[in-house]
Structures are given as C-alpha cells and as structure tokens.
Amino acid sequence: MSSEFNIDDKTRFLVLYLDADFKVSVISKLLDRSERTLRDWAIKTNRGQDIREIIPGRGQKTKVTQADEKKVVRQVRETPHKASTRMLAAKDDLGKSTIYRILTQKGFRYRNYGLLSKLTSDQEEERIEYCQEMTANNGEAIYQTFFSDEMGIRLSEAHKTKGWQRPEEIMELDFQIKI
C-alpha cells in the first residue's frame, strides 16, 4: 500500500541536512531550489532558528492612511469617467498598484460603461447620405480622399468606455455625437 506524502521543501531540507548530512549543493539539486536559498536556510539552522516558522513583520509596511483611501474613493465617485489609476496615482502621490488595491478592496471594479449614443433623426439621415455618397461608384470617393494631420490620436481615448464602478452599479455614459 503506497501513500503519497506532501512534505514541504523546508522539512525535506532539514531531514537531508541534519539527519542525512548531505551538502547544500547536493540538496539544491535534489529539491530543485536555489543554492543561495538553501545556504541561507543552513545558516539559520546552524544558529538554532526554525526555518519552518514564519517570522511576523516581514515586508514593507503600508504608507497609505485612511484619509488617502477616502480621498481616492471620493475622487472616483465624483468623476468616475476621469478616474484612471495613473491619473489618481499622479494626483495623490501614490503608486498605480496602490490605487488599484485601494479601489478593489473597497469593492470597485474596472468595467465597461453602458454607452448610450443618441443621434437625432436628422443626424442619422445625414450619416446615411454621407455613407451612400462615399460608397457610390464602387467607393471611388474613398480612394480620392486624403486625410492628413500632424497630431496623433488614440481612438481608445476618444470616448471613455471603462471606469471604476461598484458591482451593483451600472453607469451609463451619455455623449452626444456631433456632425
């Protein structure tokens, strides 16, 4: 009868290092772990520390105050269509990932807006006429058209389609199309 045991690498290291008296370089190959990490474990073991015990207080402490969190949430609520993590990070002197973490912890999700595009009946007619003119004669007018501008544009930024919203909210971005 065979049973499979899941023994973590630190316990395996201790058995091989202390009981089997293997060298760190050999254990490194057996466990497929960095030799530098295993040398660190060996130093700690020789000092009498238990490497399996996680020492509290490790890692960088948070620098974000509750006031900062409230400020970020307020800005998103006031202008959700303008609140990107980059913009908020630059404005509030915080990191983009910090802004993202704050908003996700507060229940916000970055989701698509429900876009409402409202054309008047005159605008609809004008667009249809324009398309018919451009496609007449096998689209000859399209091939004779040249667009030139010195300014680059990003179509993804022409109309904002996503924003920070709470899951229970479905925000609709209403914009007018002008001809």
C-alpha positions in Angstrom: 0.0 0.0 0.0 1.6 3.3 -1.0 0.5 6.6 0.2 1.8 9.9 -1.0 3.1 12.4 1.5 3.3 16.1 0.7 6.3 17.3 2.6 7.4 20.9 2.2 10.9 21.8 1.0 12.0 23.2 4.3 11.2 20.0 6.1 12.9 17.9 3.4 15.9 20.3 3.7 16.1 19.7 7.4 16.0 15.9 7.1 18.6 15.9 4.4 20.9 18.5 6.0 20.7 17.4 9.7 19.9 13.7 9.5 21.4 12.5 6.2 24.3 15.0 6.5 24.0 16.0 2.8 25.8 19.0 1.5 23.8 22.1 0.5 24.9 21.8 -3.2 23.5 18.2 -3.3 20.3 19.2 -1.6 19.9 22.1 -4.0 19.9 19.7 -7.0 17.5 17.2 -5.2 15.0 19.8 -4.3 15.5 21.9 -7.4 15.9 25.0 -5.3 18.4 27.8 -5.4 21.7 27.0 -3.7 21.7 30.5 -2.2 18.3 30.0 -0.6 19.5 26.7 0.9 22.7 28.2 2.2 20.5 30.8 4.0 18.4 28.0 5.5 21.6 26.2 6.6 22.9 29.4 8.3 19.6 29.9 10.2 19.5 26.2 11.1 23.1 26.3 12.5 22.0 29.3 14.6 19.2 27.3 16.1 16.4 29.0 14.2 13.4 27.0 13.0 13.2 27.8 9.2 9.7 26.5 9.0 8.4 29.2 11.3 7.3 32.4 9.5 8.6 35.5 11.3 5.9 38.2 11.5 6.7 41.8 10.5 8.4 41.0 7.2 7.7 43.1 4.1 7.1 46.7 3.6 4.7 48.5 5.9 1.7 50.3 4.3 2.1 54.1 4.0 -1.5 54.7 2.9 -3.6 56.4 5.5 -7.4 56.1 5.9 -7.6 59.7 4.7 -5.8 58.8 1.5 -8.2 55.9 0.9 -11.3 58.1 1.5 -9.8 60.7 -0.9 -9.3 58.1 -3.7 -12.8 56.8 -3.3 -14.3 60.3 -3.3 -12.5 61.2 -6.5 -13.7 58.0 -8.2 -17.3 58.7 -7.1 -17.2 62.4 -8.2 -15.7 61.8 -11.7 -15.7 58.0 -12.5 -15.1 58.6 -16.2 -11.9 60.5 -15.4 -10.6 58.3 -12.6 -7.8 56.1 -14.0 -5.2 54.5 -11.8 -2.5 56.6 -13.4 -4.3 59.9 -13.1 -5.2 59.2 -9.4 -1.7 58.0 -8.6 -0.1 61.2 -10.1 -2.7 63.4 -8.4 -2.4 61.8 -4.9 1.3 60.9 -5.0 0.6 57.2 -4.6 1.6 54.2 -6.8 -0.8 52.8 -9.5 -0.8 49.5 -7.8 -1.7 51.1 -4.5 -4.7 52.9 -6.1 -5.7 49.6 -7.7 -5.5 47.8 -4.4 -7.5 50.5 -2.6 -10.3 50.5 -5.1 -10.6 46.7 -5.3 -10.6 46.4 -1.5 -13.4 49.0 -1.4 -15.5 46.9 -3.8 -14.8 48.8 -7.1 -14.3 47.0 -10.4 -12.9 48.4 -13.6 -15.8 47.7 -16.0 -17.3 48.8 -19.2 -19.9 51.6 -19.2 -23.3 51.1 -20.7 -22.8 53.5 -23.6 -25.7 55.5 -24.8 -25.2 57.1 -28.1 -28.1 59.3 -29.1 -28.4 60.5 -32.6 -31.2 62.8 -33.8 -33.2 61.6 -36.8 -31.5 64.4 -38.9 -28.1 63.1 -37.8 -29.0 59.6 -38.8 -30.2 60.7 -42.2 -27.0 62.8 -42.8 -24.8 59.8 -41.9 -26.7 57.5 -44.2 -26.4 60.0 -47.1 -22.7 60.5 -46.4 -22.0 56.8 -46.5 -24.0 56.4 -49.7 -22.0 59.2 -51.3 -18.7 57.7 -50.2 -19.6 54.2 -51.5 -21.2 55.2 -54.8 -19.3 54.2 -57.9 -17.5 51.3 -56.2 -16.2 53.7 -53.4 -14.3 55.9 -55.8 -14.7 58.9 -53.4 -13.0 57.0 -50.6 -10.0 56.4 -52.8 -9.8 60.0 -53.8 -9.8 61.2 -50.2 -6.7 62.0 -48.3 -6.6 62.7 -44.6 -3.7 64.5 -43.1 -2.9 65.9 -39.7 0.2 66.5 -37.7 -1.5 65.4 -34.5 -1.6 61.8 -33.4 -4.7 60.4 -31.8 -5.7 57.4 -29.9 -9.1 56.2 -30.8 -9.3 54.4 -27.4 -9.2 57.7 -25.7 -11.8 59.4 -27.9 -14.7 58.2 -25.8 -14.0 56.6 -22.4 -15.6 53.2 -22.3 -14.5 51.9 -18.9 -14.4 53.2 -15.4 -14.3 52.3 -11.7 -17.7 51.2 -10.6 -19.2 49.2 -7.8 -20.6 45.8 -8.9 -24.2 46.8 -8.1 -23.9 50.0 -10.2 -24.1 50.1 -14.0 -23.1 53.6 -15.0 -24.2 54.8 -18.4 -22.0 57.3 -20.2 -24.2 59.6 -22.2 -22.5 61.5 -25.0 -23.7 63.5 -28.0 -22.4 62.8 -31.4 -21.9 65.9 -33.4 -21.6 66.1 -37.2 
